[in-house]
Amino acid sequence: MFKWFQKLLPKEDAFFDLADRHAELLKLGARALREMLAGGPNVAACAARIVKHETDADVITREILMDVKRAFITPFERGDIQTRINSMDDAIDQMRKTTKLVTLYEVNEFEPHMRDMADAVIRSADMIGEMVHAMRKMSENAQRIGALTEAVVNSEDLVDDLHEKGLKQLYLRHKNGSAMGFIVGTEIYDSLEKIMDRFEDVANDVSGILIAHL
């Protein structure tokens, strides 16, 4: 009877598998975001892909949170698992928020610095994916996880710089023209910057778990 019951419980590997699947959706979302910011006729299709990836990520997040509640044994503290997956979900949620702005304001042309920020988002999503996967063997991968954390933080600093420069160029372009163009551009820049803030949160959460368990 007990063996039958055990089969119903989430196994430790399931947490890692689900996290990997969520991280893969982060990467897909980041690439769809970059493609959307190329502008042109594909904006709507890219936006729809981002929405789909975010919806799929929500399903995985709910599954992990339910597994945490019913599991007897988890690979690390329940609170740490919840914090990490919520941070990851916040990142792809922010991608969807960016998409909503683009759709709401019917934007199909984007600033060069926006695309540069999206390039950094792709690189960071890839690093988050590697970092999350490396947590299966934290002791063996501690040095690599630390290096990835630092790289994500550096990318966030780069995006902050691109954000500032982009806003300046946006202002210069619109100061004698369309106030609405400046407002819309500012909102998109701010939303892109927040995506990187969420990635930095994920990196810091993983780093905290690493420190606590080594």
Secondary structure, DSSP 4 states (H G I P E B T S, - for coil): -HHHHHHHSPPHHHHHHHHHHHHHHHHHHHHHHHHHTT-GGGHHHHHHHHHHHHHHHHHHHHHHHHHHHH-S--SS-HHHHHHHHHHHHHHHHHHHHHHHHHHHTT-----HHHHHHHHHHHHHHHHHHHHHHHGGGHHHHHHHHHHHHHHHHHHHHHHHHHHHHHHHHHHHHHTTS-HHHHHHHHHHHHHHHHHHHHHHHHHHHHHHHHHHH-
